[in-house]
């Protein structure tokens, strides 16, 4: 049985990140601070799902000033930290993993898939494949080519610019989940529990920090050159 304090902490954390996600979404879609790179209108709310208020702060500092409404009111965007490109690109790849785990995990548990008598291993496979699929879909949505060329260009750009970051993120996330499942909770975690999603939230934060260095490396080597949503 999960301790009461942990359940209460999980509920509190989930409410904070959901409120943070709502703040970003309302700012973009209701108040009109739309992003020039439309994919970032998914990235910013998805980031708030695990970083909560920290995501709101960076959105207001780096994301909101990129919108046409902000520029019309204030002119040139403010100067930003030199770490902004790396952080935003890590947000971008982290969104693949965040959406992957949110979509794949309920499906895996819902149909009761097991490998070696455990739901953990199908979750590992499903989350990773989900992250890769979403990453390719993101690339596809920004490609200008048509037909098969567009699909191949999206796959090629994902493999070159995103696969390393996504893989490092997923390794950290899934390593954390394996530790929690096998050593701490002994397979008692299920998606119906707030503690389950709290553990995933912590894993996503760990994954973000693990993915930051390879993202910086790819930027410095000129592999990541399309800095979507990065302040000028």
ChimeraX attribute file (.defattr): number of C-alpha atoms within 10 A of each C-alpha:
attribute: neighborCount
match mode: 1-to-1
recipient: residues
	/A:1	5
	/A:2	11
	/A:3	8
	/A:4	9
	/A:5	9
	/A:6	13
	/A:7	16
	/A:8	13
	/A:9	14
	/A:10	20
	/A:11	16
	/A:12	13
	/A:13	19
	/A:14	20
	/A:15	14
	/A:16	18
	/A:17	24
	/A:18	16
	/A:19	16
	/A:20	25
	/A:21	24
	/A:22	16
	/A:23	16
	/A:24	27
	/A:25	21
	/A:26	14
	/A:27	16
	/A:28	19
	/A:29	12
	/A:30	10
	/A:31	11
	/A:32	15
	/A:33	22
	/A:34	22
	/A:35	21
	/A:36	14
	/A:37	15
	/A:38	13
	/A:39	16
	/A:40	20
	/A:41	19
	/A:42	16
	/A:43	21
	/A:44	25
	/A:45	26
	/A:46	27
	/A:47	30
	/A:48	27
	/A:49	24
	/A:50	27
	/A:51	20
	/A:52	23
	/A:53	19
	/A:54	13
	/A:55	23
	/A:56	23
	/A:57	14
	/A:58	16
	/A:59	20
	/A:60	13
	/A:61	18
	/A:62	23
	/A:63	27
	/A:64	24
	/A:65	23
	/A:66	24
	/A:67	19
	/A:68	16
	/A:69	16
	/A:70	17
	/A:71	14
	/A:72	10
	/A:73	9
	/A:74	11
	/A:75	11
	/A:76	12
	/A:77	17
	/A:78	13
	/A:79	10
	/A:80	13
	/A:81	11
	/A:82	9
	/A:83	9
	/A:84	17
	/A:85	22
	/A:86	23
	/A:87	20
	/A:88	26
	/A:89	25
	/A:90	26
	/A:91	23
	/A:92	25
	/A:93	29
	/A:94	29
	/A:95	27
	/A:96	27
	/A:97	30
	/A:98	27
	/A:99	21
	/A:100	22
	/A:101	25
	/A:102	16
	/A:103	15
	/A:104	21
	/A:105	22
	/A:106	15
	/A:107	14
	/A:108	20
	/A:109	17
	/A:110	10
	/A:111	8
	/A:112	11
	/A:113	15
	/A:114	14
	/A:115	10
	/A:116	8
	/A:117	8
	/A:118	14
	/A:119	18
	/A:120	23
	/A:121	17
	/A:122	19
	/A:123	24
	/A:124	22
	/A:125	14
	/A:126	19
	/A:127	26
	/A:128	24
	/A:129	16
	/A:130	22
	/A:131	28
	/A:132	23
	/A:133	17
	/A:134	19
	/A:135	28
	/A:136	23
	/A:137	17
	/A:138	19
	/A:139	20
	/A:140	20
	/A:141	14
	/A:142	14
	/A:143	16
	/A:144	10
	/A:145	13
	/A:146	11
	/A:147	7
	/A:148	9
	/A:149	12
	/A:150	17
	/A:151	17
	/A:152	16
	/A:153	18
	/A:154	23
	/A:155	21
	/A:156	14
	/A:157	18
	/A:158	22
	/A:159	15
	/A:160	13
	/A:161	20
	/A:162	27
	/A:163	18
	/A:164	17
	/A:165	25
	/A:166	28
	/A:167	18
	/A:168	20
	/A:169	31
	/A:170	29
	/A:171	17
	/A:172	20
	/A:173	28
	/A:174	24
	/A:175	16
	/A:176	18
	/A:177	22
	/A:178	19
	/A:179	12
	/A:180	19
	/A:181	20
	/A:182	13
	/A:183	10
	/A:184	12
	/A:185	14
	/A:186	11
	/A:187	14
	/A:188	13
	/A:189	18
	/A:190	15
	/A:191	14
	/A:192	10
	/A:193	14
	/A:194	20
	/A:195	22
	/A:196	19
	/A:197	20
	/A:198	20
	/A:199	17
	/A:200	22
	/A:201	22
	/A:202	16
	/A:203	21
	/A:204	28
	/A:205	18
	/A:206	17
	/A:207	27
	/A:208	28
	/A:209	16
	/A:210	19
	/A:211	27
	/A:212	21
	/A:213	16
	/A:214	19
	/A:215	26
	/A:216	19
	/A:217	14
	/A:218	18
	/A:219	18
	/A:220	12
	/A:221	10
	/A:222	11
	/A:223	14
	/A:224	20
	/A:225	11
	/A:226	11
	/A:227	15
	/A:228	17
	/A:229	25
	/A:230	18
	/A:231	20
	/A:232	13
